[in-house]
Amino acid sequence: PVGTPIHRLMVDPYIAVVAGALTTCNIPLAFLEPTIANWMTESMGASEWEVGLTWLPAFFPHVLGVYVTVRLAAAYPHLQWFYGALGMAIIGASSCLVPACRNFGQVIIPLCGICFGIALVDTALLPTLAFLVDVRHVSVYGSVYAIADISYSVAYALGPIVAGQIVHTMGFAQLNLGMGLANVLYAPVLLFLKNVCQMKPSHSERNILLEEGPKGLYDTIKMEERKGVGKSLRP
């Protein structure tokens, strides 16, 4: 089937909310990477090995966040929006704690919180994009995941360009407070996705599955599921 044009996907309000969340949640990571090394050196006299290992411990909470979200989504799939909102709240709180740290051991804790929260948001909302395409558009996923990549790219493009200027003019603490506030304020916006799980498949997907027959792995699986449901309903 012919996919929905990317410009139409971009103006879909549900997809726009998800894209905004992906951009906002990655801003703290994108803005801290080019600025935290100088701040650690100036504010706490961190050594070179401490600066170099700053982000290594955060890898483990990130993996844990992915695992936890997958398990929760399997048990409670209708709460995907809540996992994303919770992740943004954790990111916001962790960002605000970074300027209060006074040594290497302390700064690791909020950085781990940021990466854990990003894992919650990404793992919960990326599958939501595919589901939105299924129920509101044509089940072709290249364009919608291109939008997700654009969302990441916006955050990481602004980081090196904007973060240094903000630190120079306003200070490192104000940068982190602003990023934390942005994430906390955006978290309630994900309530807009609360009823997404109750949406029905679009007409285009029904045509593909029921009229044209299965053409790929996803369509074949869906067809078999529907056949199984039909058999179970027979007397």
Disulfide bonds with the S-S distance in Angstrom:
none
